[in-house]
Amino acid sequence: MKSFQLFIVLFIFISCKKENIYYYSDNKQIKDSTVIRFIDNELIKLKINTQEKNLKIYTTLD
């Protein structure tokens, strides 16, 4: 039973999705998917890998 619980905990830990976090310049988190898509497209144009996770991205878009 302990090994099963360990397996479940490890599975949850490994499968947790890491994601990039987008902020406006005033440290307010961006939640609008349209703005996030626009930022991702601009990052691609700048050749910044958006697939790398846990990035904190600050922008002055309003």
N, CA, C, O and CB atoms as a CASP TS submission, in Angstrom:
PFRMAT TS
TARGET T0000
AUTHOR 0000-0000-0000
METHOD Language model
MODEL 1
PARENT N/A
ATOM      1  N   MET     1       0.827  -1.194   0.000  1.00  0.00           N
ATOM      2  CA  MET     1       0.000   0.000   0.000  1.00  0.00           C
ATOM      3  C   MET     1       0.870   1.256   0.000  1.00  0.00           C
ATOM      4  O   MET     1       0.551   2.237  -0.673  1.00  0.00           O
ATOM      5  CB  MET     1      -0.940  -0.001   1.211  1.00  0.00           C
ATOM      6  N   LYS     2       1.956   1.225   0.747  1.00  0.00           N
ATOM      7  CA  LYS     2       2.855   2.384   0.797  1.00  0.00           C
ATOM      8  C   LYS     2       3.474   2.660  -0.575  1.00  0.00           C
ATOM      9  O   LYS     2       3.617   3.815  -0.977  1.00  0.00           O
ATOM     10  CB  LYS     2       3.966   2.156   1.839  1.00  0.00           C
ATOM     11  N   SER     3       3.831   1.613  -1.274  1.00  0.00           N
ATOM     12  CA  SER     3       4.434   1.817  -2.594  1.00  0.00           C
ATOM     13  C   SER     3       3.424   2.403  -3.578  1.00  0.00           C
ATOM     14  O   SER     3       3.792   3.202  -4.440  1.00  0.00           O
ATOM     15  CB  SER     3       4.988   0.493  -3.139  1.00  0.00           C
ATOM     16  N   PHE     4       2.169   2.018  -3.458  1.00  0.00           N
ATOM     17  CA  PHE     4       1.126   2.591  -4.307  1.00  0.00           C
ATOM     18  C   PHE     4       0.958   4.075  -4.013  1.00  0.00           C
ATOM     19  O   PHE     4       0.834   4.881  -4.936  1.00  0.00           O
ATOM     20  CB  PHE     4      -0.209   1.852  -4.101  1.00  0.00           C
ATOM     21  N   GLN     5       0.954   4.439  -2.748  1.00  0.00           N
ATOM     22  CA  GLN     5       0.820   5.852  -2.380  1.00  0.00           C
ATOM     23  C   GLN     5       2.028   6.651  -2.883  1.00  0.00           C
ATOM     24  O   GLN     5       1.881   7.777  -3.358  1.00  0.00           O
ATOM     25  CB  GLN     5       0.678   6.002  -0.842  1.00  0.00           C
ATOM     26  N   LEU     6       3.197   6.071  -2.775  1.00  0.00           N
ATOM     27  CA  LEU     6       4.395   6.721  -3.280  1.00  0.00           C
ATOM     28  C   LEU     6       4.294   6.920  -4.793  1.00  0.00           C
ATOM     29  O   LEU     6       4.646   7.980  -5.311  1.00  0.00           O
ATOM     30  CB  LEU     6       5.645   5.896  -2.926  1.00  0.00           C
ATOM     31  N   PHE     7       3.820   5.912  -5.484  1.00  0.00           N
ATOM     32  CA  PHE     7       3.640   6.012  -6.925  1.00  0.00           C
ATOM     33  C   PHE     7       2.682   7.143  -7.279  1.00  0.00           C
ATOM     34  O   PHE     7       2.961   7.921  -8.191  1.00  0.00           O
ATOM     35  CB  PHE     7       3.127   4.690  -7.489  1.00  0.00           C
ATOM     36  N   ILE     8       1.569   7.246  -6.582  1.00  0.00           N
ATOM     37  CA  ILE     8       0.588   8.301  -6.838  1.00  0.00           C
ATOM     38  C   ILE     8       1.190   9.682  -6.590  1.00  0.00           C
ATOM     39  O   ILE     8       1.001  10.596  -7.392  1.00  0.00           O
ATOM     40  CB  ILE     8      -0.655   8.101  -5.957  1.00  0.00           C
ATOM     41  N   VAL     9       1.900   9.832  -5.505  1.00  0.00           N
ATOM     42  CA  VAL     9       2.523  11.116  -5.181  1.00  0.00           C
ATOM     43  C   VAL     9       3.556  11.486  -6.250  1.00  0.00           C
ATOM     44  O   VAL     9       3.594  12.631  -6.702  1.00  0.00           O
ATOM     45  CB  VAL     9       3.188  11.062  -3.781  1.00  0.00           C
ATOM     46  N   LEU    10       4.378  10.544  -6.651  1.00  0.00           N
ATOM     47  CA  LEU    10       5.377  10.807  -7.686  1.00  0.00           C
ATOM     48  C   LEU    10       4.722  11.135  -9.030  1.00  0.00           C
ATOM     49  O   LEU    10       5.182  12.020  -9.751  1.00  0.00           O
ATOM     50  CB  LEU    10       6.305   9.602  -7.839  1.00  0.00           C
ATOM     51  N   PHE    11       3.668  10.432  -9.352  1.00  0.00           N
ATOM     52  CA  PHE    11       2.950  10.696 -10.597  1.00  0.00           C
ATOM     53  C   PHE    11       2.390  12.115 -10.612  1.00  0.00           C
ATOM     54  O   PHE    11       2.509  12.822 -11.612  1.00  0.00           O
ATOM     55  CB  PHE    11       1.817   9.678 -10.788  1.00  0.00           C
ATOM     56  N   ILE    12       1.794  12.519  -9.528  1.00  0.00           N
ATOM     57  CA  ILE    12       1.236  13.874  -9.430  1.00  0.00           C
ATOM     58  C   ILE    12       2.349  14.912  -9.510  1.00  0.00           C
ATOM     59  O   ILE    12       2.210  15.923 -10.197  1.00  0.00           O
ATOM     60  CB  ILE    12       0.440  14.046  -8.115  1.00  0.00           C
ATOM     61  N   PHE    13       3.432  14.669  -8.823  1.00  0.00           N
ATOM     62  CA  PHE    13       4.556  15.600  -8.822  1.00  0.00           C
ATOM     63  C   PHE    13       5.143  15.759 -10.228  1.00  0.00           C
ATOM     64  O   PHE    13       5.427  16.877 -10.656  1.00  0.00           O
ATOM     65  CB  PHE    13       5.641  15.121  -7.847  1.00  0.00           C
ATOM     66  N   ILE    14       5.320  14.676 -10.928  1.00  0.00           N
ATOM     67  CA  ILE    14       5.912  14.704 -12.265  1.00  0.00           C
ATOM     68  C   ILE    14       4.958  15.307 -13.287  1.00  0.00           C
ATOM     69  O   ILE    14       5.385  16.011 -14.202  1.00  0.00           O
ATOM     70  CB  ILE    14       6.311  13.297 -12.696  1.00  0.00           C
ATOM     71  N   SER    15       3.677  15.034 -13.132  1.00  0.00           N
ATOM     72  CA  SER    15       2.724  15.497 -14.140  1.00  0.00           C
ATOM     73  C   SER    15       2.241  16.924 -13.924  1.00  0.00           C
ATOM     74  O   SER    15       1.482  17.441 -14.744  1.00  0.00           O
ATOM     75  CB  SER    15       1.549  14.586 -14.167  1.00  0.00           C
ATOM     76  N   CYS    16       2.657  17.567 -12.856  1.00  0.00           N
ATOM     77  CA  CYS    16       2.254  18.955 -12.636  1.00  0.00           C
ATOM     78  C   CYS    16       2.788  19.810 -13.773  1.00  0.00           C
ATOM     79  O   CYS    16       3.978  19.786 -14.086  1.00  0.00           O
ATOM     80  CB  CYS    16       2.766  19.479 -11.265  1.00  0.00           C
ATOM     81  N   LYS    17       1.906  20.547 -14.370  1.00  0.00           N
ATOM     82  CA  LYS    17       2.287  21.356 -15.521  1.00  0.00           C
ATOM     83  C   LYS    17       2.926  22.659 -15.062  1.00  0.00           C
ATOM     84  O   LYS    17       2.356  23.408 -14.269  1.00  0.00           O
ATOM     85  CB  LYS    17       1.068  21.643 -16.411  1.00  0.00           C
ATOM     86  N   LYS    18       4.097  22.904 -15.569  1.00  0.00           N
ATOM     87  CA  LYS    18       4.753  24.172 -15.303  1.00  0.00           C
ATOM     88  C   LYS    18       4.332  25.122 -16.410  1.00  0.00           C
ATOM     89  O   LYS    18       4.123  24.707 -17.550  1.00  0.00           O
ATOM     90  CB  LYS    18       6.319  24.021 -15.227  1.00  0.00           C
ATOM     91  N   GLU    19       4.213  26.357 -16.081  1.00  0.00           N
ATOM     92  CA  GLU    19       3.786  27.307 -17.093  1.00  0.00           C
ATOM     93  C   GLU    19       4.489  28.641 -16.921  1.00  0.00           C
ATOM     94  O   GLU    19       4.980  28.984 -15.846  1.00  0.00           O
ATOM     95  CB  GLU    19       2.282  27.498 -17.041  1.00  0.00           C
ATOM     96  N   ASN    20       4.517  29.362 -17.996  1.00  0.00           N
ATOM     97  CA  ASN    20       5.084  30.701 -17.968  1.00  0.00           C
ATOM     98  C   ASN    20       4.088  31.642 -17.305  1.00  0.00           C
ATOM     99  O   ASN    20       2.876  31.444 -17.393  1.00  0.00           O
ATOM    100  CB  ASN    20       5.443  31.189 -19.399  1.00  0.00           C
ATOM    101  N   ILE    21       4.608  32.661 -16.645  1.00  0.00           N
ATOM    102  CA  ILE    21       3.752  33.634 -15.968  1.00  0.00           C
ATOM    103  C   ILE    21       4.005  34.989 -16.599  1.00  0.00           C
ATOM    104  O   ILE    21       5.149  35.424 -16.730  1.00  0.00           O
ATOM    105  CB  ILE    21       4.021  33.670 -14.421  1.00  0.00           C
ATOM    106  N   TYR    22       2.943  35.640 -16.982  1.00  0.00           N
ATOM    107  CA  TYR    22       3.028  36.920 -17.671  1.00  0.00           C
ATOM    108  C   TYR    22       2.553  38.030 -16.741  1.00  0.00           C
ATOM    109  O   TYR    22       1.523  37.909 -16.078  1.00  0.00           O
ATOM    110  CB  TYR    22       2.194  36.903 -18.972  1.00  0.00           C
ATOM    111  N   TYR    23       3.332  39.123 -16.706  1.00  0.00           N
ATOM    112  CA  TYR    23       3.004  40.245 -15.836  1.00  0.00           C
ATOM    113  C   TYR    23       3.026  41.541 -16.631  1.00  0.00           C
ATOM    114  O   TYR    23       3.805  41.696 -17.571  1.00  0.00           O
ATOM    115  CB  TYR    23       3.982  40.323 -14.651  1.00  0.00           C
ATOM    116  N   TYR    24       2.171  42.457 -16.242  1.00  0.00           N
ATOM    117  CA  TYR    24       2.307  43.834 -16.706  1.00  0.00           C
ATOM    118  C   TYR    24       3.450  44.462 -15.930  1.00  0.00           C
ATOM    119  O   TYR    24       3.917  43.894 -14.943  1.00  0.00           O
ATOM    120  CB  TYR    24       0.974  44.648 -16.520  1.00  0.00           C
ATOM    121  N   SER    25       3.900  45.615 -16.364  1.00  0.00           N
ATOM    122  CA  SER    25       5.047  46.254 -15.714  1.00  0.00           C
ATOM    123  C   SER    25       4.777  46.633 -14.259  1.00  0.00           C
ATOM    124  O   SER    25       5.711  46.850 -13.487  1.00  0.00           O
ATOM    125  CB  SER    25       5.445  47.487 -16.486  1.00  0.00           C
ATOM    126  N   ASP    26       3.494  46.712 -13.885  1.00  0.00           N
ATOM    127  CA  ASP    26       3.167  47.047 -12.489  1.00  0.00           C
ATOM    128  C   ASP    26       2.988  45.799 -11.616  1.00  0.00           C
ATOM    129  O   ASP    26       2.369  45.862 -10.555  1.00  0.00           O
ATOM    130  CB  ASP    26       1.892  47.889 -12.439  1.00  0.00           C
ATOM    131  N   ASN    27       3.537  44.665 -12.073  1.00  0.00           N
ATOM    132  CA  ASN    27       3.488  43.372 -11.366  1.00  0.00           C
ATOM    133  C   ASN    27       2.099  42.770 -11.256  1.00  0.00           C
ATOM    134  O   ASN    27       1.878  41.884 -10.431  1.00  0.00           O
ATOM    135  CB  ASN    27       4.046  43.532  -9.994  1.00  0.00           C
ATOM    136  N   LYS    28       1.171  43.226 -12.061  1.00  0.00           N
ATOM    137  CA  LYS    28      -0.169  42.634 -12.103  1.00  0.00           C
ATOM    138  C   LYS    28      -0.153  41.496 -13.118  1.00  0.00           C
ATOM    139  O   LYS    28       0.260  41.688 -14.261  1.00  0.00           O
ATOM    140  CB  LYS    28      -1.262  43.706 -12.472  1.00  0.00           C
ATOM    141  N   GLN    29      -0.597  40.321 -12.708  1.00  0.00           N
ATOM    142  CA  GLN    29      -0.533  39.154 -13.579  1.00  0.00           C
ATOM    143  C   GLN    29      -1.508  39.283 -14.742  1.00  0.00           C
ATOM    144  O   GLN    29      -2.637  39.742 -14.570  1.00  0.00           O
ATOM    145  CB  GLN    29      -0.825  37.882 -12.786  1.00  0.00           C
ATOM    146  N   ILE    30      -1.058  38.873 -15.932  1.00  0.00           N
ATOM    147  CA  ILE    30      -1.896  38.897 -17.130  1.00  0.00           C
ATOM    148  C   ILE    30      -2.628  37.568 -17.223  1.00  0.00           C
ATOM    149  O   ILE    30      -2.006  36.506 -17.182  1.00  0.00           O
ATOM    150  CB  ILE    30      -1.046  39.164 -18.420  1.00  0.00           C
ATOM    151  N   LYS    31      -3.924  37.625 -17.346  1.00  0.00           N
ATOM    152  CA  LYS    31      -4.723  36.402 -17.455  1.00  0.00           C
ATOM    153  C   LYS    31      -5.465  36.313 -18.787  1.00  0.00           C
ATOM    154  O   LYS    31      -6.040  35.273 -19.108  1.00  0.00           O
ATOM    155  CB  LYS    31      -5.719  36.327 -16.310  1.00  0.00           C
ATOM    156  N   ASP    32      -5.453  37.388 -19.554  1.00  0.00           N
ATOM    157  CA  ASP    32      -6.158  37.440 -20.830  1.00  0.00           C
ATOM    158  C   ASP    32      -5.395  36.615 -21.870  1.00  0.00           C
ATOM    159  O   ASP    32      -4.243  36.924 -22.178  1.00  0.00           O
ATOM    160  CB  ASP    32      -6.327  38.911 -21.309  1.00  0.00           C
ATOM    161  N   SER    33      -6.019  35.582 -22.406  1.00  0.00           N
ATOM    162  CA  SER    33      -5.337  34.680 -23.331  1.00  0.00           C
ATOM    163  C   SER    33      -4.963  35.363 -24.642  1.00  0.00           C
ATOM    164  O   SER    33      -3.974  34.982 -25.268  1.00  0.00           O
ATOM    165  CB  SER    33      -6.208  33.479 -23.615  1.00  0.00           C
ATOM    166  N   THR    34      -5.722  36.350 -25.064  1.00  0.00           N
ATOM    167  CA  THR    34      -5.401  37.070 -26.291  1.00  0.00           C
ATOM    168  C   THR    34      -4.075  37.816 -26.133  1.00  0.00           C
ATOM    169  O   THR    34      -3.238  37.795 -27.036  1.00  0.00           O
ATOM    170  CB  THR    34      -6.535  38.054 -26.656  1.00  0.00           C
ATOM    171  N   VAL    35      -3.887  38.461 -25.008  1.00  0.00           N
ATOM    172  CA  VAL    35      -2.643  39.183 -24.739  1.00  0.00           C
ATOM    173  C   VAL    35      -1.484  38.197 -24.630  1.00  0.00           C
ATOM    174  O   VAL    35      -0.395  38.465 -25.136  1.00  0.00           O
ATOM    175  CB  VAL    35      -2.763  40.023 -23.442  1.00  0.00           C
ATOM    176  N   ILE    36      -1.705  37.078 -23.987  1.00  0.00           N
ATOM    177  CA  ILE    36      -0.660  36.074 -23.829  1.00  0.00           C
ATOM    178  C   ILE    36      -0.247  35.512 -25.185  1.00  0.00           C
ATOM    179  O   ILE    36       0.941  35.316 -25.442  1.00  0.00           O
ATOM    180  CB  ILE    36      -1.136  34.944 -22.905  1.00  0.00           C
ATOM    181  N   ARG    37      -1.213  35.255 -26.044  1.00  0.00           N
ATOM    182  CA  ARG    37      -0.891  34.771 -27.395  1.00  0.00           C
ATOM    183  C   ARG    37      -0.075  35.803 -28.170  1.00  0.00           C
ATOM    184  O   ARG    37       0.878  35.454 -28.866  1.00  0.00           O
ATOM    185  CB  ARG    37      -2.180  34.434 -28.167  1.00  0.00           C
ATOM    186  N   PHE    38      -0.452  37.065 -28.046  1.00  0.00           N
ATOM    187  CA  PHE    38       0.291  38.130 -28.716  1.00  0.00           C
ATOM    188  C   PHE    38       1.735  38.175 -28.213  1.00  0.00           C
ATOM    189  O   PHE    38       2.672  38.284 -29.004  1.00  0.00           O
ATOM    190  CB  PHE    38      -0.398  39.491 -28.493  1.00  0.00           C
ATOM    191  N   ILE    39       1.901  38.092 -26.914  1.00  0.00           N
ATOM    192  CA  ILE    39       3.250  38.118 -26.330  1.00  0.00           C
ATOM    193  C   ILE    39       4.052  36.912 -26.804  1.00  0.00           C
ATOM    194  O   ILE    39       5.226  37.050 -27.149  1.00  0.00           O
ATOM    195  CB  ILE    39       3.179  38.139 -24.782  1.00  0.00           C
ATOM    196  N   ASP    40       3.436  35.733 -26.827  1.00  0.00           N
ATOM    197  CA  ASP    40       4.129  34.541 -27.303  1.00  0.00           C
ATOM    198  C   ASP    40       4.584  34.704 -28.750  1.00  0.00           C
ATOM    199  O   ASP    40       5.695  34.308 -29.103  1.00  0.00           O
ATOM    200  CB  ASP    40       3.226  33.318 -27.172  1.00  0.00           C
ATOM    201  N   ASN    41       3.737  35.281 -29.577  1.00  0.00           N
ATOM    202  CA  ASN    41       4.115  35.512 -30.981  1.00  0.00           C
ATOM    203  C   ASN    41       5.289  36.479 -31.087  1.00  0.00           C
ATOM    204  O   ASN    41       6.189  36.281 -31.903  1.00  0.00           O
ATOM    205  CB  ASN    41       2.919  36.057 -31.776  1.00  0.00           C
ATOM    206  N   GLU    42       5.280  37.510 -30.276  1.00  0.00           N
ATOM    207  CA  GLU    42       6.385  38.466 -30.281  1.00  0.00           C
ATOM    208  C   GLU    42       7.676  37.823 -29.779  1.00  0.00           C
ATOM    209  O   GLU    42       8.757  38.119 -30.287  1.00  0.00           O
ATOM    210  CB  GLU    42       6.037  39.684 -29.422  1.00  0.00           C
ATOM    211  N   LEU    43       7.567  36.959 -28.799  1.00  0.00           N
ATOM    212  CA  LEU    43       8.748  36.264 -28.296  1.00  0.00           C
ATOM    213  C   LEU    43       9.337  35.341 -29.355  1.00  0.00           C
ATOM    214  O   LEU    43      10.555  35.202 -29.462  1.00  0.00           O
ATOM    215  CB  LEU    43       8.401  35.466 -27.041  1.00  0.00           C
ATOM    216  N   ILE    44       8.463  34.714 -30.135  1.00  0.00           N
ATOM    217  CA  ILE    44       8.931  33.856 -31.223  1.00  0.00           C
ATOM    218  C   ILE    44       9.682  34.691 -32.254  1.00  0.00           C
ATOM    219  O   ILE    44      10.718  34.269 -32.767  1.00  0.00           O
ATOM    220  CB  ILE    44       7.745  33.112 -31.887  1.00  0.00           C
ATOM    221  N   LYS    45       9.155  35.875 -32.554  1.00  0.00           N
ATOM    222  CA  LYS    45       9.842  36.765 -33.496  1.00  0.00           C
ATOM    223  C   LYS    45      11.216  37.166 -32.977  1.00  0.00           C
ATOM    224  O   LYS    45      12.142  37.372 -33.761  1.00  0.00           O
ATOM    225  CB  LYS    45       9.000  38.015 -33.760  1.00  0.00           C
ATOM    226  N   LEU    46      11.352  37.277 -31.672  1.00  0.00           N
ATOM    227  CA  LEU    46      12.634  37.618 -31.059  1.00  0.00           C
ATOM    228  C   LEU    46      13.522  36.395 -30.827  1.00  0.00           C
ATOM    229  O   LEU    46      14.617  36.496 -30.273  1.00  0.00           O
ATOM    230  CB  LEU    46      12.400  38.329 -29.746  1.00  0.00           C
ATOM    231  N   LYS    47      13.021  35.238 -31.264  1.00  0.00           N
ATOM    232  CA  LYS    47      13.730  33.950 -31.139  1.00  0.00           C
ATOM    233  C   LYS    47      13.987  33.571 -29.690  1.00  0.00           C
ATOM    234  O   LYS    47      15.054  33.065 -29.339  1.00  0.00           O
ATOM    235  CB  LYS    47      15.053  34.004 -31.889  1.00  0.00           C
ATOM    236  N   ILE    48      12.996  33.824 -28.865  1.00  0.00           N
ATOM    237  CA  ILE    48      13.040  33.404 -27.471  1.00  0.00           C
ATOM    238  C   ILE    48      12.167  32.162 -27.354  1.00  0.00           C
ATOM    239  O   ILE    48      11.009  32.176 -27.772  1.00  0.00           O
ATOM    240  CB  ILE    48      12.555  34.550 -26.497  1.00  0.00           C
ATOM    241  N   ASN    49      12.696  31.116 -26.804  1.00  0.00           N
ATOM    242  CA  ASN    49      12.001  29.842 -26.726  1.00  0.00           C
ATOM    243  C   ASN    49      10.887  29.911 -25.687  1.00  0.00           C
ATOM    244  O   ASN    49      11.155  29.962 -24.487  1.00  0.00           O
ATOM    245  CB  ASN    49      12.984  28.710 -26.388  1.00  0.00           C
ATOM    246  N   THR    50       9.632  29.913 -26.148  1.00  0.00           N
ATOM    247  CA  THR    50       8.493  29.954 -25.225  1.00  0.00           C
ATOM    248  C   THR    50       8.160  28.577 -24.676  1.00  0.00           C
ATOM    249  O   THR    50       7.337  28.456 -23.768  1.00  0.00           O
ATOM    250  CB  THR    50       7.272  30.538 -25.920  1.00  0.00           C
ATOM    251  N   GLN    51       8.789  27.534 -25.216  1.00  0.00           N
ATOM    252  CA  GLN    51       8.534  26.193 -24.707  1.00  0.00           C
ATOM    253  C   GLN    51       9.257  25.950 -23.395  1.00  0.00           C
ATOM    254  O   GLN    51       8.895  25.053 -22.633  1.00  0.00           O
ATOM    255  CB  GLN    51       8.952  25.153 -25.728  1.00  0.00           C
ATOM    256  N   GLU    52      10.269  26.742 -23.137  1.00  0.00           N
ATOM    257  CA  GLU    52      10.949  26.656 -21.849  1.00  0.00           C
ATOM    258  C   GLU    52       9.964  27.152 -20.792  1.00  0.00           C
ATOM    259  O   GLU    52       9.372  28.220 -20.943  1.00  0.00           O
ATOM    260  CB  GLU    52      12.292  27.498 -21.837  1.00  0.00           C
ATOM    261  N   LYS    53       9.796  26.401 -19.757  1.00  0.00           N
ATOM    262  CA  LYS    53       8.746  26.718 -18.787  1.00  0.00           C
ATOM    263  C   LYS    53       9.288  27.454 -17.581  1.00  0.00           C
ATOM    264  O   LYS    53      10.496  27.525 -17.355  1.00  0.00           O
ATOM    265  CB  LYS    53       8.051  25.458 -18.337  1.00  0.00           C
ATOM    266  N   ASN    54       8.360  28.000 -16.813  1.00  0.00           N
ATOM    267  CA  ASN    54       8.646  28.765 -15.596  1.00  0.00           C
ATOM    268  C   ASN    54       9.342  30.099 -15.880  1.00  0.00           C
ATOM    269  O   ASN    54      10.116  30.591 -15.059  1.00  0.00           O
ATOM    270  CB  ASN    54       9.504  27.937 -14.663  1.00  0.00           C
ATOM    271  N   LEU    55       9.065  30.666 -17.032  1.00  0.00           N
ATOM    272  CA  LEU    55       9.573  31.995 -17.331  1.00  0.00           C
ATOM    273  C   LEU    55       8.660  33.030 -16.695  1.00  0.00           C
ATOM    274  O   LEU    55       7.444  32.846 -16.642  1.00  0.00           O
ATOM    275  CB  LEU    55       9.682  32.219 -18.858  1.00  0.00           C
ATOM    276  N   LYS    56       9.242  34.103 -16.218  1.00  0.00           N
ATOM    277  CA  LYS    56       8.459  35.241 -15.744  1.00  0.00           C
ATOM    278  C   LYS    56       8.664  36.349 -16.762  1.00  0.00           C
ATOM    279  O   LYS    56       9.774  36.855 -16.924  1.00  0.00           O
ATOM    280  CB  LYS    56       8.884  35.697 -14.284  1.00  0.00           C
ATOM    281  N   ILE    57       7.602  36.720 -17.439  1.00  0.00           N
ATOM    282  CA  ILE    57       7.689  37.672 -18.534  1.00  0.00           C
ATOM    283  C   ILE    57       6.949  38.943 -18.138  1.00  0.00           C
ATOM    284  O   ILE    57       5.768  38.911 -17.791  1.00  0.00           O
ATOM    285  CB  ILE    57       7.107  37.073 -19.844  1.00  0.00           C
ATOM    286  N   TYR    58       7.663  40.058 -18.195  1.00  0.00           N
ATOM    287  CA  TYR    58       7.085  41.361 -17.858  1.00  0.00           C
ATOM    288  C   TYR    58       6.938  42.162 -19.136  1.00  0.00           C
ATOM    289  O   TYR    58       7.835  42.167 -19.980  1.00  0.00           O
ATOM    290  CB  TYR    58       7.964  42.127 -16.816  1.00  0.00           C
ATOM    291  N   THR    59       5.806  42.841 -19.280  1.00  0.00           N
ATOM    292  CA  THR    59       5.575  43.641 -20.473  1.00  0.00           C
ATOM    293  C   THR    59       4.921  44.964 -20.105  1.00  0.00           C
ATOM    294  O   THR    59       4.305  45.095 -19.047  1.00  0.00           O
ATOM    295  CB  THR    59       4.705  42.875 -21.478  1.00  0.00           C
ATOM    296  N   THR    60       5.062  45.935 -20.984  1.00  0.00           N
ATOM    297  CA  THR    60       4.430  47.227 -20.751  1.00  0.00           C
ATOM    298  C   THR    60       3.143  47.363 -21.554  1.00  0.00           C
ATOM    299  O   THR    60       2.577  48.453 -21.633  1.00  0.00           O
ATOM    300  CB  THR    60       5.390  48.359 -21.104  1.00  0.00           C
ATOM    301  N   LEU    61       2.676  46.273 -22.148  1.00  0.00           N
ATOM    302  CA  LEU    61       1.405  46.326 -22.874  1.00  0.00           C
ATOM    303  C   LEU    61       0.269  46.664 -21.928  1.00  0.00           C
ATOM    304  O   LEU    61       0.205  46.145 -20.813  1.00  0.00           O
ATOM    305  CB  LEU    61       1.126  44.992 -23.582  1.00  0.00           C
ATOM    306  N   ASP    62      -0.610  47.516 -22.364  1.00  0.00           N
ATOM    307  CA  ASP    62      -1.761  47.890 -21.524  1.00  0.00           C
ATOM    308  C   ASP    62      -3.061  47.623 -22.241  1.00  0.00           C
ATOM    309  O   ASP    62      -4.133  47.876 -21.691  1.00  0.00           O
ATOM    310  CB  ASP    62      -1.687  49.365 -21.122  1.00  0.00           C
TER
END
